[in-house]
Amino acid sequence: MVAEVGDFHRFKNSRQLMAYLELTSSEHSSGSRIRRGGITRAGSWLARRVLIAGA
């Protein structure tokens, strides 16, 4: 995990780290209508794989 992410201190909070790993939910919003989907798969697949294996 450390090899994939590098320095964890470059992220100010956990939200930034989760955004970097693309572990945030997708969202399709229009006006007052908010629809959230599943986890996006655009980030580092290797980091996600290491997190899942570690869990």
C-alpha positions, 0 to 999 in steps of 0.5 A, spaced: 500 500 500 505 504 501 509 503 495 502 504 491 500 511 495 507 514 497 507 519 502 500 519 506 502 526 509 500 529 502 493 528 503 490 533 508 484 528 510 481 521 509 476 524 504 482 526 499 485 519 500 479 516 498 478 520 492 485 518 490 484 511 490 477 512 487 473 509 493 468 514 492 461 513 490 459 515 483 453 521 483 448 523 477 445 529 480 440 534 476 437 540 480 434 537 486 435 530 484 441 526 487 442 519 485 448 515 487 451 509 484 457 504 486 464 505 487 468 508 481 473 504 478 477 509 475 483 510 480 488 505 482 486 498 481 492 495 485 491 499 491 484 497 491 486 490 490 491 490 496 486 494 501 481 488 499 487 483 500 488 486 507 481 486 509 
